[in-house]
Every structure is written in C-alpha cells, then in structure tokens.
Amino acid sequence: MTATDLLVTLQAANARLVPLQSEHGPALVRAAADGELWTLPFTVVPGAHNVAAYLDKALAGRDAGHVMPFVVIDQRTGQVLGSTRFWKIDRDNRKLEIGHTWLAASAQGTGINTAMKCAMLEHAFETMNCVRVQFTTDELNARSRAAILALGAVQEGIVRHERIMPDGRKRNSVRFSIIDSEWPAVKAHLLARLTRR
C-alpha cells in the first residue's frame, strides 16, 4: 500500500469521506459541539481541549501506514459532520478495523452512518481485498452495538479490559466482524436499507 492508497476519497449516498487533514480541526470541533460529544463516556471525540492531539495521533497513524482517517462531509451542504477511519490495517493478513466513528447529534439516525459504512466496507472488500473487517465498541454503548449488528456484522465476543479510557475506566469491548464470504449478502442488505430511506 502506497501513501497515495491512504489518501482516497470515498463517495457514499449522502456524504463524502475525505482524507483527514490538520486544517479540519476547527470544523471537527464544531461538529462535535452538536451534542457535546466529547462528554460521552465510551468514546473519544475531539473538543477544543484535545483536537490537536486527536489529529496528531490520526495523522501519525497514516504516516506509519496503518490508519486511513476520514472526515465525513454532508453531500448537500459541504458541512463536516464527523469522522471515521480504517485502522489496525494488516496487509499481510488482509484485515482491518473500522472505528473511531462519530457523527454530530443532528446527523445521527439520518442514514449517513449506514451509507458511509457501506462505502467503507465496499472499499475494504472490493478494492483493498480484505478477508476480514472488524468493529469494536464499548460494552456500555448499547446504541453502537445495535448499529453494528444492524449492518450485518457478527458479534464474536467481549474483550475484557481491552483499553483504558481517558477517565481511567477499564473498558470491556465488544468485537464484531464481517468476513469476505459474508460481504455479498451484507452489501445487498445495506443497499436495500439505503433504498428504503
């Protein structure tokens, strides 16, 4: 995978996923302010106090070749709505994780998450030739767990004390995956969901 491969733009039905850049910082803070998402106890969303560190970590991961961070842009308005990324990219084993996903409160429940996940999964399986895409969320985040299952992912189990959260809590994480043989059915399911919207 070359540096250019890490800088792709993905087109979803109602949003564009463009490579994250340091200049996106103020727009990300504005998006996160819609719902004060930095106060959520089960994820890390940038606020004015930590957006520089958030960007530095994401861009360092891209420079190292194992992260593809995106900003999510509303197709109609051009407004930044949030962020997501491919990470834990393992080229040898052809797998990666989709995570660090968050959307402004007003964009949640609008179908944008489904559309962007469909575009990301399509890129992972059909362009990057992955055999496995995984998702991990906080055991306490019932909404995220339901959303991942609704994509068509399979819950594999709970990883105990998988990470330590900024407040010091030892987080148990729920792991899900979609494998290459499941992708055609998952894709059909997601496209049908998007058509119904």
C-alpha contacts under 8 A as a table, 3 or more apart, distances in Angstrom:
res1	aa1	res2	aa2	distance
1	M	5	D	5.92
1	M	6	L	7.54
1	M	65	G	7.81
1	M	91	R	7.94
2	T	5	D	5.17
2	T	6	L	6.87
3	A	6	L	5.30
3	A	7	L	6.88
3	A	63	D	7.84
3	A	65	G	7.45
4	T	7	L	5.24
4	T	8	V	7.20
5	D	8	V	6.12
6	L	62	R	7.01
6	L	65	G	7.48
6	L	67	V	7.75
6	L	68	M	5.59
7	L	18	V	7.88
7	L	19	P	5.55
7	L	68	M	7.30
8	V	18	V	7.01
8	V	19	P	6.59
9	T	16	R	7.04
9	T	17	L	5.56
9	T	18	V	4.63
9	T	19	P	6.39
10	L	16	R	5.85
10	L	17	L	4.98
10	L	18	V	6.64
10	L	119	A	6.50
10	L	120	M	7.27
10	L	123	H	7.98
11	Q	15	A	6.47
11	Q	16	R	4.77
11	Q	17	L	6.40
11	Q	116	M	7.81
11	Q	119	A	6.63
12	A	15	A	5.08
12	A	16	R	5.77
12	A	17	L	7.60
12	A	115	A	5.36
12	A	116	M	5.30
12	A	118	C	7.49
12	A	119	A	5.52
13	A	112	I	7.87
13	A	115	A	5.73
13	A	116	M	7.70
14	N	74	D	6.52
14	N	75	Q	5.27
14	N	76	R	7.47
14	N	112	I	6.29
14	N	115	A	6.96
15	A	72	V	6.53
15	A	73	I	5.44
15	A	74	D	4.70
15	A	75	Q	4.48
15	A	76	R	7.93
15	A	112	I	6.71
15	A	115	A	7.63
15	A	116	M	6.99
16	R	72	V	5.89
16	R	73	I	5.19
16	R	74	D	6.67
16	R	75	Q	6.18
16	R	116	M	7.85
17	L	70	F	5.52
17	L	71	V	5.60
17	L	72	V	4.79
17	L	73	I	6.33
17	L	116	M	7.50
18	V	70	F	5.21
18	V	71	V	5.53
18	V	72	V	6.75
18	V	73	I	7.55
19	P	68	M	7.38
19	P	69	P	6.02
19	P	70	F	4.54
19	P	71	V	6.38
20	L	24	H	6.78
20	L	59	L	7.69
20	L	69	P	5.48
20	L	70	F	4.64
20	L	71	V	5.38
21	Q	24	H	5.60
21	Q	25	G	7.91
21	Q	55	L	7.70
21	Q	59	L	7.60
22	S	25	G	5.93
22	S	55	L	6.16
22	S	56	D	7.87
23	E	26	P	7.26
24	H	27	A	5.44
24	H	28	L	6.14
24	H	71	V	7.80
25	G	28	L	5.20
25	G	29	V	6.33
25	G	51	V	6.23
25	G	52	A	7.25
25	G	55	L	7.28
26	P	29	V	5.14
26	P	30	R	6.30
27	A	30	R	5.04
27	A	31	A	6.21
27	A	80	V	6.03
28	L	31	A	5.04
28	L	32	A	6.10
28	L	46	P	7.16
28	L	80	V	6.64
28	L	81	L	7.40
28	L	82	G	6.19
28	L	83	S	7.72
29	V	32	A	5.07
29	V	33	A	6.09
29	V	46	P	6.21
29	V	47	G	5.23
29	V	48	A	6.12
29	V	51	V	7.18
30	R	33	A	5.07
30	R	34	D	6.92
31	A	34	D	5.51
31	A	80	V	6.46
31	A	81	L	5.38
31	A	82	G	6.03
31	A	103	L	7.40
31	A	104	A	5.16
32	A	35	G	6.54
32	A	36	E	5.78
32	A	37	L	5.22
32	A	38	W	6.78
32	A	45	V	6.94
32	A	46	P	6.81
32	A	47	G	6.73
32	A	82	G	7.09
32	A	103	L	7.42
32	A	104	A	5.58
32	A	105	A	7.98
33	A	36	E	4.47
33	A	37	L	6.49
33	A	38	W	7.94
33	A	47	G	7.49
33	A	104	A	7.51
34	D	37	L	7.21
34	D	104	A	5.27
34	D	105	A	5.50
34	D	106	S	6.89
35	G	104	A	6.55
35	G	105	A	5.10
35	G	106	S	7.93
36	E	39	T	6.00
36	E	40	L	7.95
37	L	40	L	5.54
37	L	45	V	6.08
37	L	46	P	7.96
37	L	104	A	7.57
37	L	105	A	7.89
38	W	44	V	6.53
38	W	45	V	4.74
38	W	46	P	5.87
38	W	47	G	5.76
40	L	43	T	6.19
40	L	44	V	7.57
40	L	45	V	7.89
42	F	138	D	5.88
42	F	140	L	7.06
42	F	141	N	6.57
42	F	165	M	7.61
43	T	100	H	7.78
43	T	138	D	7.67
43	T	165	M	7.98
44	V	100	H	7.63
45	V	102	W	7.23
46	P	49	H	7.56
46	P	50	N	5.64
46	P	51	V	4.74
46	P	54	Y	6.38
47	G	50	N	5.61
47	G	51	V	5.60
48	A	51	V	5.63
49	H	52	A	7.96
50	N	53	A	5.46
50	N	54	Y	6.18
51	V	54	Y	4.89
51	V	55	L	6.11
52	A	55	L	5.25
52	A	56	D	6.09
53	A	56	D	4.99
53	A	57	K	6.11
54	Y	57	K	5.44
54	Y	58	A	6.37
55	L	58	A	5.20
55	L	59	L	6.01
56	D	59	L	5.29
56	D	60	A	5.92
57	K	60	A	5.16
57	K	61	G	6.22
58	A	61	G	5.19
58	A	62	R	6.43
58	A	67	V	7.01
58	A	68	M	8.00
58	A	69	P	6.30
59	L	62	R	4.97
59	L	63	D	6.15
59	L	67	V	7.95
59	L	69	P	7.50
60	A	63	D	4.97
60	A	64	A	6.18
61	G	64	A	5.03
61	G	65	G	6.30
61	G	66	H	5.75
61	G	67	V	4.93
61	G	68	M	7.74
62	R	65	G	4.96
62	R	66	H	5.94
62	R	67	V	4.57
62	R	68	M	5.68
62	R	69	P	7.24
63	D	66	H	7.93
64	A	67	V	7.60
65	G	68	M	7.97
65	G	89	I	7.79
66	H	87	W	5.81
66	H	88	K	5.68
66	H	89	I	4.70
66	H	90	D	7.17
67	V	85	R	6.92
67	V	86	F	5.63
67	V	87	W	4.23
67	V	88	K	6.55
67	V	89	I	6.38
68	M	85	R	5.40
68	M	86	F	4.95
68	M	87	W	6.25
69	P	83	S	7.49
69	P	84	T	6.11
69	P	85	R	4.16
69	P	86	F	6.37
69	P	87	W	7.82
70	F	83	S	5.64
70	F	84	T	5.41
70	F	85	R	5.57
71	V	80	V	6.75
71	V	81	L	7.54
71	V	82	G	5.85
71	V	83	S	4.35
71	V	84	T	6.51
72	V	80	V	5.77
72	V	81	L	5.45
72	V	82	G	5.17
72	V	83	S	5.32
72	V	84	T	7.25
73	I	78	G	5.69
73	I	79	Q	5.48
73	I	80	V	4.45
73	I	81	L	5.66
73	I	82	G	7.50
74	D	77	T	5.58
74	D	78	G	5.12
74	D	79	Q	5.34
74	D	80	V	6.39
74	D	81	L	6.52
75	Q	78	G	5.80
81	L	103	L	5.58
81	L	104	A	5.47
81	L	107	A	6.86
82	G	101	T	7.55
82	G	102	W	5.54
82	G	103	L	4.39
82	G	104	A	6.00
83	S	100	H	7.19
83	S	101	T	5.61
83	S	102	W	5.69
83	S	103	L	6.72
84	T	98	I	7.43
84	T	99	G	6.08
84	T	100	H	5.24
84	T	101	T	4.09
84	T	102	W	6.59
85	R	98	I	5.84
85	R	99	G	5.68
85	R	100	H	6.13
85	R	101	T	6.87
86	F	89	I	6.92
86	F	96	L	6.55
86	F	97	E	5.64
86	F	98	I	4.73
86	F	99	G	6.52
87	W	96	L	5.99
87	W	97	E	5.27
87	W	98	I	6.35
87	W	99	G	7.08
88	K	95	K	7.93
88	K	96	L	5.24
88	K	97	E	5.73
89	I	94	R	7.77
89	I	95	K	6.15
89	I	96	L	4.36
89	I	97	E	6.89
90	D	93	N	5.66
90	D	94	R	5.72
90	D	95	K	5.33
90	D	96	L	5.98
91	R	94	R	4.73
91	R	95	K	6.67
93	N	131	V	7.89
94	R	128	M	7.85
94	R	129	N	6.79
94	R	130	C	4.57
94	R	131	V	5.69
94	R	132	R	6.90
95	K	130	C	5.22
95	K	131	V	5.96
95	K	132	R	4.80
95	K	133	V	5.74
95	K	134	Q	7.90
96	L	130	C	7.51
96	L	132	R	6.77
96	L	133	V	5.25
96	L	134	Q	6.43
97	E	133	V	5.43
97	E	134	Q	4.62
97	E	135	F	5.66
97	E	136	T	7.90
98	I	101	T	7.77
98	I	133	V	7.03
98	I	134	Q	6.39
98	I	135	F	5.62
99	G	135	F	6.31
99	G	136	T	7.02
103	L	107	A	6.03
103	L	108	Q	6.24
103	L	113	N	7.95
104	A	107	A	5.35
104	A	108	Q	6.65
105	A	108	Q	5.36
107	A	110	T	5.71
107	A	112	I	6.95
108	Q	111	G	7.56
108	Q	112	I	7.40
108	Q	113	N	7.34
109	G	112	I	7.55
109	G	113	N	7.75
110	T	113	N	7.60
111	G	114	T	5.29
111	G	115	A	6.23
111	G	194	L	7.19
111	G	197	R	7.33
112	I	115	A	5.11
112	I	116	M	6.07
113	N	116	M	5.27
113	N	117	K	6.04
114	T	117	K	5.20
114	T	118	C	6.12
114	T	151	L	7.30
114	T	190	L	7.15
114	T	194	L	7.39
115	A	118	C	5.13
115	A	119	A	6.33
115	A	190	L	7.92
115	A	194	L	6.89
116	M	119	A	5.06
116	M	120	M	6.10
117	K	120	M	4.99
117	K	121	L	5.96
118	C	121	L	5.23
118	C	122	E	6.05
118	C	187	K	6.95
118	C	190	L	6.47
118	C	191	L	7.74
119	A	122	E	5.14
119	A	123	H	6.24
120	M	123	H	5.13
120	M	124	A	6.11
121	L	124	A	4.95
121	L	125	F	6.05
121	L	133	V	7.66
122	E	125	F	5.42
122	E	126	E	5.51
122	E	127	T	7.35
122	E	187	K	7.71
123	H	126	E	5.38
123	H	127	T	4.94
123	H	128	M	6.26
124	A	127	T	5.91
124	A	128	M	4.88
124	A	129	N	6.28
124	A	130	C	5.64
124	A	133	V	7.49
125	F	128	M	5.87
125	F	129	N	4.79
125	F	130	C	4.77
125	F	131	V	6.86
125	F	180	D	6.66
125	F	183	W	7.47
126	E	129	N	5.41
126	E	130	C	7.58
130	C	133	V	7.05
130	C	180	D	6.94
131	V	179	I	5.52
131	V	180	D	4.70
132	R	177	S	6.80
132	R	178	I	5.90
132	R	179	I	4.39
132	R	180	D	6.10
133	V	177	S	5.58
133	V	178	I	5.40
133	V	179	I	6.36
134	Q	175	R	7.07
134	Q	176	F	5.56
134	Q	177	S	4.10
134	Q	178	I	6.38
135	F	148	I	7.52
135	F	175	R	5.87
135	F	176	F	5.08
135	F	177	S	6.01
136	T	173	S	6.21
136	T	174	V	5.51
136	T	175	R	4.61
136	T	176	F	6.27
137	T	141	N	6.85
137	T	144	S	6.76
137	T	145	R	6.72
137	T	173	S	5.38
137	T	174	V	5.37
137	T	175	R	6.86
138	D	141	N	5.23
138	D	171	R	6.59
138	D	172	N	6.18
138	D	173	S	4.59
138	D	174	V	6.17
139	E	142	A	7.25
139	E	145	R	7.86
139	E	158	I	7.55
139	E	171	R	7.46
139	E	172	N	5.57
139	E	173	S	5.07
139	E	174	V	5.55
141	N	144	S	5.49
141	N	145	R	6.30
142	A	145	R	5.09
142	A	146	A	6.18
143	R	146	A	5.26
143	R	147	A	6.22
144	S	147	A	5.01
144	S	148	I	6.18
145	R	148	I	5.29
145	R	149	L	6.32
145	R	174	V	7.77
146	A	149	L	5.18
146	A	150	A	6.09
147	A	150	A	4.97
147	A	151	L	6.48
148	I	151	L	5.22
148	I	152	G	7.06
148	I	153	A	6.11
148	I	176	F	7.62
149	L	152	G	5.35
149	L	153	A	5.18
149	L	154	V	6.65
149	L	155	Q	7.37
150	A	153	A	7.30
151	L	186	V	7.15
151	L	189	H	7.93
151	L	190	L	6.71
152	G	178	I	7.49
152	G	186	V	5.64
152	G	189	H	7.67
153	A	176	F	5.92
153	A	177	S	5.25
153	A	178	I	5.11
154	V	176	F	5.23
154	V	177	S	5.39
154	V	178	I	6.44
155	Q	174	V	7.37
155	Q	175	R	6.03
155	Q	176	F	4.25
155	Q	177	S	6.71
156	E	174	V	7.63
156	E	175	R	5.56
156	E	176	F	5.31
156	E	177	S	7.15
157	G	174	V	5.85
157	G	175	R	5.61
157	G	176	F	7.40
158	I	172	N	6.63
158	I	173	S	5.56
158	I	174	V	4.44
158	I	175	R	6.12
159	V	162	E	5.60
159	V	172	N	5.72
159	V	173	S	5.16
159	V	174	V	6.20
159	V	175	R	7.09
160	R	171	R	7.09
160	R	172	N	4.45
160	R	173	S	6.47
161	H	164	I	7.17
161	H	170	K	5.07
161	H	171	R	4.97
161	H	172	N	4.76
161	H	173	S	7.35
162	E	170	K	7.34
162	E	171	R	5.88
162	E	172	N	5.56
162	E	173	S	5.94
163	R	170	K	6.06
163	R	171	R	5.40
163	R	172	N	7.33
163	R	173	S	7.95
164	I	167	D	7.97
164	I	168	G	5.75
164	I	169	R	5.65
164	I	170	K	4.66
164	I	171	R	5.82
165	M	168	G	5.22
165	M	169	R	5.25
165	M	170	K	6.44
165	M	171	R	6.55
166	P	169	R	7.40
178	I	182	E	6.34
178	I	183	W	6.79
179	I	182	E	5.44
179	I	183	W	6.42
180	D	183	W	5.17
180	D	184	P	7.97
181	S	184	P	7.11
182	E	185	A	5.78
182	E	186	V	6.23
183	W	186	V	4.94
183	W	187	K	5.84
184	P	187	K	5.15
184	P	188	A	6.28
185	A	188	A	5.15
185	A	189	H	6.18
186	V	189	H	5.03
186	V	190	L	6.17
187	K	190	L	5.13
187	K	191	L	6.09
188	A	191	L	5.20
188	A	192	A	6.11
189	H	192	A	5.18
189	H	193	R	6.30
190	L	193	R	5.02
190	L	194	L	6.24
191	L	194	L	5.07
191	L	195	T	6.14
192	A	195	T	5.07
192	A	196	R	6.35
193	R	196	R	5.29
193	R	197	R	6.77
194	L	197	R	5.38
